[in-house]
Structures are given as C-alpha cells and as structure tokens.
Amino acid sequence: MEGTAGYNFYDATQPLAILTGNLPHWRQQGVTYFVTFRLADSLPRSKLRQWLEERALWLASHAEPLTIEEKSEFWERFPARFHRWLDASYGSCILRRSDAKQVVEAALAHFHGSRYRLGEHTVMPNHVHAVIAPLADRTLSGILHTWKSYTAKEINRKLNWSGTLWQKESFDHIVRSPEQLERINQYIRDNPRGGKAK
C-alpha cells in the first residue's frame, strides 16, 4: 500500500519474516520502519532484565489476536516505557558531544536516496531515532549494521576510546499507517524537547 510522501506501510497480505532476539523484529519488503538504536551503557542491566521478564509474562498471559485495549496496554507498558527510560539519559551519553553527534548524523544521511529513504531522525545523548525505508534489495538489518559499525569506529577513533559502543540489538517497528507515521514523526521532533512516546 502506497503511503504518505512515498512511504509504504505494513501489509497483512504480504509475506512477513520474524527475526528472533530479546525484542521482536518483523521484516517485510518495501515498508517503512521506526528504529531506535542505543549506546551499550544506555540502560542499567537491572532495568532491562525487569522489562524483559515483565514483557515475557505479559505476552504469555495475552493470546493473539490482541484487542485494541490490549495493544494500547502493551505499548504503554513496554515500548513507551523503554523509550522513557532511554530519555532519562543513563550511561555515558557521549552523543551529547558535538563531534560524536556529527559522526552519527553524517552516517545517517550518507546513503539517503541511494540505499534508503531517511525520514525524521534525531540523535539523543544515548540513543538515536529514525524513520527509514530501505530501497531496492537493501535490508534494515544491513543498514543498521553499517551505521553502527562505521560510527563506532569513527567515534572511538575521535574520542580515543575502545570497546563496544552500541547495544547489539535495536528496537524496530514497521509503520502501520500514514496516521501512525505522523505520530512517530511528531515524537521524533519533540524528543529533544522531552516529548512523550506515542
């Protein structure tokens, strides 16, 4: 289904791949994603462990298909809370540094128009949000790997650091509709000013 300004959205009639990990990762050809990737030290392990345990218990007690109320409850208890924790600025927050932030912003924009369409995006002190639509045969996983690999090397070089910069797993969500895309865009625009997750 064609979306606003050329963005495409989840289509229940098309094949869907679900990748495994601590978080669900749905993949569908030709769609638009909302992605969040974060620094390795951006969340305390105790909070992440609590979140994963609570999420597993909730999912085990709620069978598919979920009602509208259950979907809303899930969003508030899990994705929205996860984003609020990121916004609390745990960890080193090295992306506050202008030189580190510029590396990430340049990497995001570098292949816009050739490998992907980059929509709204922002670099926060300990995480990054972006709307992205992979082009042609490009995959979201490949794009995220390129961003993280390149920026980790550059930031570690500039800061004379070593070790793991990014958390391996990212949060990603297939955008469902033009209305949801606009809510996500607004969230990304508001995030640097302390906006709430939608």
Secondary structure, DSSP 8 states (H G I E B T S, - for coil): -B-GGG-B---TTS--EEE-SSS-EEE-TT--EEEEEEBTTSS-HHHHHHHHHHHHHHHHTS-SS--HHHHHHHHIIIIIHHHHHHHT--S--GGGSHHHHHHHHHHHHHTBTTTEEEEEEEE-SSEEEEEEEE-TT--HHHHHHHHHHHHHHHHHHHHT--S--B-S--EEEE---HHHHHHHHHHHHHGGGT----
